[in-house]
């Protein structure tokens, strides 16, 4: 399973069978096949700054695009709570105002 994006991944976390990626990218690629300037050649999932991927499946956006140039800097998980936390340079995430910090299931 390749985890490729059209930008940099800054953080990786795992929770309940899903690998979460955070960083400053606009798309999570469907494969490792990318061009010289990082476009996803085999298609992509719009996962601006944050996306998730279950084993053997295509990437999925965690929610609507996060804003900000740099996006997500850090991710953490709690298996006890079944939650992922994200910190970074963004204000909305999942369509809700979340200044620099978000927690979700």
N, C-alpha and C positions, 0 to 999 in steps of 0.2 A: 504494500500500500504506500503510494507516494503522497506526501503532503507538500504540495507546491503552491506558491502564491505569486502574484505579480508584483510583489514588494517584499519587504523584510518582515520576518516573524521575530518578535521580541520575547514572547512568552508562550509556554506550552504547559497544559495541565490535563489530567486524566480524571474522569469521573464516570462511573457506572457504564463503562463500555464506550464512552465518547472521548476522543482526543480534542481538546479545545485549543485553538490557535489565536493568539492576539498579536497585533503589531501594526505597522503602517503599510497596509496593502488595500487594494480595492476588491480583488477577486481571489477566491480559492479555486485553483485549477482542477479540472477533472482528471488530469494525468500529469506526469512529470515532463511532458512534451511542451517546452516553452521556447519562444523565440529569443533572439539576441537582446532585445530590449524588454524582456519579461512578459510579453503577452501570452496568454494561455491559448495554445494552438488547438487543443481538443475540446474547447468549451470550458465554461467556468460557472461558478455559483457566486452571485453578488454577496460577498461577505465582508463588507467594508469594515476593516479593523478587527473583526471578531468572527470566527467561524468554528464549526465543530465537524467531526468526522467519526462515524462509527466504522468498525473494522469491516473491510471488504465492501464498503459502500461509498458512494460519491459524497463530496463535501456538502454541507448544508449551512446556510447562514444561521447564526444564532438569533438574529433579529434584524430589524431595519438598521441601516448604516449608522455607525457612530460618526460623529464629525471630528474635526481636528486634523491637522497634518500628520502628527505622529501617532495618534490612536492609542492603542493599548500597550502599556509598558510591563504590566505584571498580572499574573493570574494565580489564583489559589483555589483549592477545593476543600470541602468538608464532606467526607463520606457519611458522617453521623447526621448531618443536616441535609445531605443530598444537594448541596449548593456550590456554585462557582462564583468567585468574586473576581472582579476586574478593576484595575486601577490604571489611569493614564490621562492623556490629554483629549478629553471628549466631554461634552455636556449632555446630549441626549443619547439614549441607548434603549432599544426596544420601544422607541417612540415616546419615552418618558424622560423628563429632565432628571439627569443623574450626573451632577457635576463631579467629574474626576473619579467617581467610585460607583460600582454597580454590583449588586448581588442578585443572582437568579438561579432557578432550578433547571 
